[in-house]
Amino acid sequence: MRATIFKESIGGSIGGPIGGPIVELTERQKQILDFFRENHLLTKRDLAVKLNINVSAAQNHIKILRKKGVLKRIGGTRGH
């Protein structure tokens, strides 16, 4: 999976400019984004090994980060 990382927190500080919702990330989510910064071609399986979790849990973490708008898949799903 090739990924693009967006901001770790979206939105401004109190009294800052108005715009989009504020998205806070857990320490685990920040750790996952760091892994993708190191290797934007990281697979779900590679992520699972790095986090010592099963592949479905890694997939769920990716899904949550995509829903939050901080991670986006680039390219197709076939790895070509």
SENU-136576 format. One record per residue (C-alpha): residue number from 1; residue in one letter; x, y, z. Coordinates in nm, 2 decimals, always signed. Example, Ala and Ser with C-alpha at 12.3 -4.5 7.8 and 13.67 -1.06 7.14 Angstrom:
BEGIN
  num  residuo    east   north      up
    1        a   +1.23   -0.45   +0.78
    2        s   +1.37   -0.11   +0.71
//
This chain:
BEGIN
  num  residuo    east   north      up
    1        m   +0.00   +0.00   +0.00
    2        r   +0.14   +0.34   -0.09
    3        a   +0.01   +0.61   +0.15
    4        t   +0.01   +0.98   +0.19
    5        i   +0.02   +1.12   +0.54
    6        f   -0.17   +1.43   +0.63
    7        k   -0.15   +1.64   +0.95
    8        e   -0.15   +1.45   +1.28
    9        s   -0.40   +1.69   +1.42
   10        i   -0.65   +1.86   +1.20
   11        g   -0.81   +2.20   +1.30
   12        g   -0.67   +2.50   +1.48
   13        s   -0.61   +2.59   +1.83
   14        i   -0.87   +2.77   +2.04
   15        g   -0.91   +3.12   +1.90
   16        g   -0.74   +3.01   +1.58
   17        p   -0.89   +3.01   +1.23
   18        i   -1.22   +2.83   +1.18
   19        g   -1.21   +2.52   +0.97
   20        g   -1.28   +2.14   +0.98
   21        p   -1.31   +1.92   +1.29
   22        i   -1.03   +1.86   +1.53
   23        v   -0.89   +1.51   +1.50
   24        e   -0.68   +1.38   +1.79
   25        l   -0.47   +1.07   +1.74
   26        t   -0.38   +0.80   +1.99
   27        e   -0.01   +0.72   +2.06
   28        r   -0.06   +0.39   +1.86
   29        q   -0.20   +0.59   +1.56
   30        k   +0.10   +0.83   +1.58
   31        q   +0.33   +0.53   +1.59
   32        i   +0.16   +0.38   +1.28
   33        l   +0.19   +0.71   +1.09
   34        d   +0.56   +0.72   +1.18
   35        f   +0.60   +0.37   +1.02
   36        f   +0.43   +0.50   +0.71
   37        r   +0.66   +0.80   +0.70
   38        e   +0.96   +0.57   +0.71
   39        n   +0.82   +0.35   +0.44
   40        h   +0.52   +0.47   +0.24
   41        l   +0.49   +0.12   +0.07
   42        l   +0.43   -0.05   +0.40
   43        t   +0.19   -0.35   +0.38
   44        k   -0.07   -0.45   +0.63
   45        r   +0.14   -0.76   +0.70
   46        d   +0.45   -0.55   +0.76
   47        l   +0.26   -0.32   +0.99
   48        a   +0.12   -0.62   +1.19
   49        v   +0.47   -0.76   +1.24
   50        k   +0.61   -0.42   +1.35
   51        l   +0.32   -0.38   +1.60
   52        n   +0.31   -0.74   +1.70
   53        i   -0.06   -0.77   +1.62
   54        n   -0.26   -0.97   +1.37
   55        v   -0.32   -0.85   +1.02
   56        s   -0.69   -0.78   +1.07
   57        a   -0.61   -0.55   +1.36
   58        a   -0.35   -0.37   +1.15
   59        q   -0.61   -0.33   +0.87
   60        n   -0.86   -0.19   +1.13
   61        h   -0.60   +0.07   +1.24
   62        i   -0.54   +0.18   +0.88
   63        k   -0.92   +0.20   +0.82
   64        i   -0.96   +0.43   +1.12
   65        l   -0.68   +0.66   +1.01
   66        r   -0.83   +0.68   +0.66
   67        k   -1.17   +0.77   +0.82
   68        k   -1.00   +1.04   +1.03
   69        g   -0.85   +1.18   +0.70
   70        v   -0.49   +1.15   +0.80
   71        l   -0.40   +0.86   +0.58
   72        k   -0.49   +0.81   +0.22
   73        r   -0.42   +0.52   -0.02
   74        i   -0.26   +0.61   -0.35
   75        g   -0.28   +0.39   -0.65
   76        g   -0.46   +0.06   -0.71
   77        t   -0.51   -0.24   -0.48
   78        r   -0.32   -0.49   -0.69
   79        g   +0.03   -0.38   -0.62
   80        h   +0.11   -0.30   -0.99
//
